[in-house]
């Protein structure tokens, strides 16, 4: 099983980034896919989740209206479009796949929002 994140980097406040997470080794379409983040000195927190069955989404209050999660089951990929980025969005972002009792994590990717 692999989850490989890409698309992170350094962006100025107000800018945008799109993270991608490509999954392999499991039935991607059956899994709820999520993005978490962890800032230095803070606990890992859920940013956004998209469910497998109906595509329903959940967002942390801090990113509602700015971030959009989506998935392409044909490409085994989940995306996180991040707009209007703020310095407080700076963190390592992790992709997560979950189905019943099985959960997998990506290695994480750095997002830094700074001028």
C-alpha positions, 0 to 999 in steps of 0.5 A, spaced: 500 500 500 502 506 498 499 513 498 504 519 495 502 526 496 505 531 491 504 539 490 506 542 496 511 548 497 512 555 499 506 560 497 505 567 499 499 569 503 492 569 499 495 564 494 493 557 492 496 550 492 493 544 489 495 537 493 495 531 490 495 524 493 495 518 489 494 511 492 496 504 490 495 497 493 488 497 495 481 498 492 481 506 492 474 507 490 472 503 497 476 508 501 474 514 505 479 519 503 482 525 508 487 530 508 490 531 515 495 537 517 500 537 523 503 544 525 510 544 529 508 543 536 501 542 535 496 535 534 495 532 527 488 535 525 483 533 520 482 538 514 477 535 509 474 528 508 471 525 502 467 519 503 467 513 498 459 512 497 456 518 495 462 523 495 459 527 501 465 532 504 466 534 511 471 540 512 474 543 518 471 550 520 478 553 519 478 551 512 471 552 510 470 556 504 477 556 502 479 549 501 476 543 496 477 536 497 475 532 491 477 525 488 478 521 481 477 514 482 479 512 475 486 515 477 486 513 484 487 520 486 485 525 491 486 532 491 486 538 496 485 545 492 487 550 497 485 557 496 486 564 500 492 561 504 494 564 510 500 563 514 496 559 519 495 553 514 503 552 514 503 545 516 505 538 514 499 535 510 498 528 510 493 523 506 489 518 509 485 512 506 480 509 511 475 503 510 472 499 516 478 497 520 484 499 515 487 505 515 493 508 511 497 514 511 502 518 506 509 520 508 506 527 508 508 534 504 510 541 507 506 547 505 509 553 508 505 560 507 509 566 508 511 572 505 
